[in-house]
Amino acid sequence: MDADSVSFAADLAALAWQVELGADEAIAEEPVDRFEVRAAAPAARAATAAQPVAPAVRTAVVERGSVEIAAGCGDLASLRAAIGAFEGCSLKQGARNLVFADGDPRARVMVIGEAPGREEDREGLPFVGRSGQLLDRMLAAIGLSRRAEDPRAGAYITNVLPWRPPQNRDPSGDEAAKMLPFLFRHIELARPEFLLLLGSPAARAVLSAEFGVTRLRGKWHEWRGVPAIATFHPAALLRDPGKKREVWADLVMLKARMGG
Ligand code: URA
């Protein structure tokens, strides 16, 4: 290899590494204050997440806390708009899109994961990457699908957090706490018959539990009267297919309680 090819290969490797870490824009000659740009041009955000938010809503959400804002949302559309306008959680600044939900909100089962990853952030939809494909297969195994026309066979999917944490880092307690009232309002408005909680962060957040999913799975819990079952996150299953048997047992429990 000549010196030029070595340098090209090194540059390419450095670029791949940055993309892996979540960098998705090249550095320009002049520094750009992205927060200024965003404040000046909120409409530039991708269409999947961008729902028009009235200026009055925008002003109000900056001043009020998430508990009060969430409580004031009377339907899913206004909840989505309120989350989109909420400036109280720093995760929003690093995310491309709001990831609100996917599937049929009339479904009997509401599935709750942790937070969007890179693909979800790009598309503005939850569980569209590898974990999402596995989740779709898990749901199909018990006759459910987010694309089902019949809501009885449907699934409604969301996450504890609606924005991707930078570089997929774990969200801080403060970030999660600020968004929890929105998740709880989301459940109240969707009114599912059952909750399926994927992984420790979702199970802990919804069940206010100290333990992780290993101790919480395999039995029924309740969130404000809604029966809830926790199981391993599909990403954990991809890392350790040995967990399949336990996940299957949890899904069978859900299926049985839904009525076969
Ligand atoms: N993992 C999650 O918890 N949620 C997603 O939307 C994608 C991956």
Residues whose N, C-alpha, C, O or C-beta is under 5 A from the ligand:
A	BS01	URA	G113 E114 A115 P116 G117 E120 P126 F127 S131 N159
